[in-house]
Every structure is written in structure tokens, then in C-alpha cells.
């Protein structure tokens, strides 16, 4: 497969199509359930707004999988968009569980609902209300995702091929989040353990599963799907490595999160685990000191960054990303993957591995 | 319709069939996702156990709806059992939101997972872990419910008639819970407001919607369904009134909850709201004093109970339950409802309105 790709503009237009379906569906559902109710006044606007901020990465991969076997289709765009609502479910509830205050540069949904509770002057804990409300909207995103897929307009026999992949994705999401809750509470994992968790959770969830789901809906055969699975596994890992680099070195203006958020959260991300594995004796001492800090502020973020760069982990992770991206593109066989789909896949691989947010 | 009914033993056997389907499905899913994982060690047993404690009231109503139009069917039992998993989702997440420590006489799921976290000696907040884990298992119950229904074995065209009712139930559950969160934080509602919330949430959810769902799967016509809807609305209200009486006067050995739990939770339940409406001037003073107490302990529960009895609200609510039960039975037209289904409905109405737990 050559490096010539769908122009980024094409990907953006497709992403907007997916987002329009997801957003439109949620706007209608939110109006149906919450319009005219005092307790639903914020939900009518805030819940669709949350969807509107998405990048539709998972729908784009699902749609690329679809295009490996079928022509352009509005019904397939709707089916793919269901994955964006599944992602909204995961984000909203993860933010509650992790106590994350910011999402996409704005207050997280539970924070918005907590503030609103305060503004209403209601009795009881505003923080508790915010968390409960966000959990409920997460539940609704989960319900709406399945409903959008079922009502996408794809024929029942097509859908029947997609459900097992969709069910696996939903289950893996919860199972992976449970592993994450426990991981957070443990010591730094080994590089191998980390790769295992990463493959099961983010890697599969973001790239590989959506691709396989889309290919299944399109009725693609085993040979083509095997190539997509390999591509997806590699791009998924590269995506997560890049995400972890951004969690340490990313620009707040671009990521929408405070600088070094993952360090502040003491997240055992790939870049931290790799740095620990690559540290020499003196660096190991610095490492132990930083890990022992009671809280990670701006100054500690600066020290962490210097240490990670000094171990060579930042550069090495960049190499690992490029290696995986190259290997992924090589897994796409032009003899079995139609050109428009191959172009989409190449553009998506580039977006996942070069992206700055 | 006469009062001769399916013997309670028949209802129990049917309930066991529903529960076996729900429990078996969850046991398989839990083993599939959590067996062999250290973080899933408790989930493999505790999550199916949670299902095993259920009474399958909603599946029984759904199945009664089914039997209004179709003969006995294992696939229909599975489809009905999906509502038990939906109920598990609601219970688990409601207990987290309400901070309820007990469920069915045992520690709530979030409490079990919090204690387990402590026993493992893991770092981080055990309470927080328990809540997050329970929320995730709630999510999985929501997913598994839909999956059990989809994979019940009912033909796609039958399922297609049931989905709108199922979707409405799921959405109403979340919407009703949001209203509840806000209600808890407000002053005592009026009797009319309370009836409105009660109809929208528990009443519809427990009886009417499951009946309509089952009847839709069975392909019942509008006349029959209208009768079921009327029956369901009335029995649902009576069920909730009875539940509220038990929340104030129920025996802990039977309810599985501390005596006067609703009073301790300051729940504005039907019996409290009715007592407020029926109180004379002197009783209103006592009422205000009890409402103003900083905490409701054993002694206050005793005083609350005396006051409620003295206003006449306990007896009046008993009359309202009987009125609704009688009116509900009259809504079942023997000319359109087949005898086995009518027997089931009568037995269920009796169970909902005379039950002591």
C-alpha cells in the first residue's frame, strides 16, 4: 500500500457526517425525555453539547472497515456513529470514577451538573448530585448507542453479523475499566503487563474492534478481516503511546487538559513505565523520589518531564509509534483492500500517530 | 373476571424459570469476562449471586402480557427475563447513588466490593472503588439485559414489536431516577406531584410497561393492550403504595432492610406525603418537629410511625391499595383475555397488593 491518502479534508467531512448523526440522535432523545422538566433543563442542552465535542475516531475506523466491503451508505454512517455514543458513555462515567474535572477543555459533565445543582439552591450535596446525574446520562448514552445502531437502517442480517463485535466492545470496555480501577491502586506495572492492559483496553477499543465491527457489517471475509485486525492492533497501540506522550508533554491549549495531567493523576502510563525500565541507577533514585511525592504540582511536572526525556523514553516511544505505524500500513494488502478503504485507513493511521491532540 | 387464580405455586415455578434464565446468562457472561483475572475474582461469584436474589416481578408481568396472545414459550421466558437484568442494573446503581448499605438483607454490591478492596490491601479509597465497580457491573447488567432479549430466540419481527416498549422502559428508568435525585433534595411534594412521579417511575416501570412489552411481543391488539395498560397502571400504583407502607412499617426480617428505612432516608414516600395532607393542626406541629430532626434513629422511627397511624394515613393507604386492586381486576375483560393469562394477572395483582416483602 502506498502512502497516498484520502486528504485530511475527506476524513474531516466523514467525521462531520458521523458526528451529525450521533448529535442529532441525542438531541432528539434529550428533547423527548427532558424538555419541559425542571430537573432536565440543563440536560436538554448539555447532553447533546457533550456529543458535539467529539472527534468520532471510532466511527471513522468502523466506517473504514465498512468501506472494505461495501459502498458509501448513510445507514452505515449511522451504525458507525453508534460507537461515538458508546464512547460518550465511557468518557462520562470514567470522568466520574477518576474524579476528572476537565474534558475537552471544558468542565466535565459531572462538574457541570454539580454547579447547576448549586445554582438552583437545592438541598443536599451538589457534588453527589453531579456524579449521580452524570452516571445516569452515561447510562443513557449506552442505551442510545445500541438504539442508534439497531435503528440505523442496516438490514437485520447485516446487523446480526455486527452484534457479536459490538457486544464484545461494550463488555471489554467495562472489563478494562475495572482492571484500570485496580491498576491505579497498585504499584507501577511491568512494561509487559502494561502492554497487555493497553491492548485489551484502549488499543482494541479505539481501533481494532471498530474496524472489525465495520468489516463484519459489510460482510468482509476472513482474509481481509485478519489484515484489518493486525492493522488495528498496531495502530491502536501507537494511538495509546501517542496519547500517553500527550498526557505528559502535551500543550494544554491543544489537549484541553492541564499540562502533565497523567503525571498529576499518577497514571502508570506507557511513557512512565518505559522511563522506569530505561532509567539508570541515578535516574532510578530520582524516579523513586518523584513517585514518593505526596502531590504532583507544576514544579514536579517539570522535574518528571526532564527525567523522562533524560532516560530516553520519550524518543524511544516515538520510535515505537513510527515502527507500529509502518508495520500497520504494510498489513493492508492492496490486492484485497479496495483503494478508497485503503486511503481511509492510511489517513486514519496518520491521524492517530501524528496527531497533537 | 373471577377471583379464582393460578395457585401461588404456579407463579413461583414461573418465577424460577425466569430467574434461571437471567441467572444462567449472567453466570456465563461473568465467567467469560472475569474468570482468571485477579480484579474479577469477586465478580465471578458476587455478580451472579446478585441476580439470584431477585423476585422476577417484572419478568412475570411481561410473561403474563405474552400469555395474553401466545402459548407458553421458553424464548418468551428468556425475553421476559431480560427485564430482571434491567432491574438489577437499576438496583445496583440506585444503591450507589442513594448510599444504601443493604439490599435484600445483604450488603449492597458496592459495599461488598469496597470490603473486598480493603481485604486485598490495595491502595486508594475502598469506598470509591466499591462505588465505581458497582457502577460498572450496573452497566454490564444494562448491556446483558439487551443482549438476553436480542438472543432470546424470538423471531426478529416479534422482537421488532417489543423494542419500542423496551427502549421506553430503559429511558424512563433513567429519567425517573433523575427526577428522584432532585426530589430528594426538595421539600415535601404535594400528593398530586407525588402521584405523578410515582406513575412515571415505579408504577409504569414495575407493572404497566412490562405488561405492554410482553403483549407487544405476543402481537396483541389495541383493545386487549388498552385493558392491560389500565390494569398495569392501577396495580403499579398499588404496588408502590404497599412498598411505601413496608418502608415505614415493614418487618426487617422480611424486608431485608432496617425498620423504617424510608423514614431514616427522609424519603418523601406516599405514606409520609399522605400523612402530611391528613394531619390536623396539632399533628402538623409534630410533623414539623420530626422533619426538623437532624437524624432519624430508632426512637424517632417509633414517633414517626405513631404519628402516621394517628393521622389515619396508614389505613387510608390500605384502602387506596384495595380500591386500585379491585378496579384493576375489573379492567381485565374475560371476553378478550384468555383464561390462563387472566389467572396469571389475578395472581400477580394479589402478590403485589397483599405481599409482605
Interface residues (C-beta under 8 A of the other chain):
Chain A: X29 X33 X34 X37 X38 X39 X40 X43 X89 X93 X96 X97 X117 X122 X123 X124 X128 X129 X132 X133 X135 X136 X137 X138 X139 X140 X142 X143 X146 X147 X150 X156 X163 X167 X170 X171 X174 X175 X177 X178 X179 X181 X182 X184 X185 X186
Chain B: X29 X32 X33 X34 X37 X38 X39 X40 X43 X89 X93 X96 X97 X117 X122 X123 X124 X128 X129 X132 X133 X135 X136 X137 X138 X139 X140 X142 X143 X146 X147 X150 X156 X163 X167 X170 X171 X174 X175 X177 X178 X179 X181 X182 X184 X185 X186
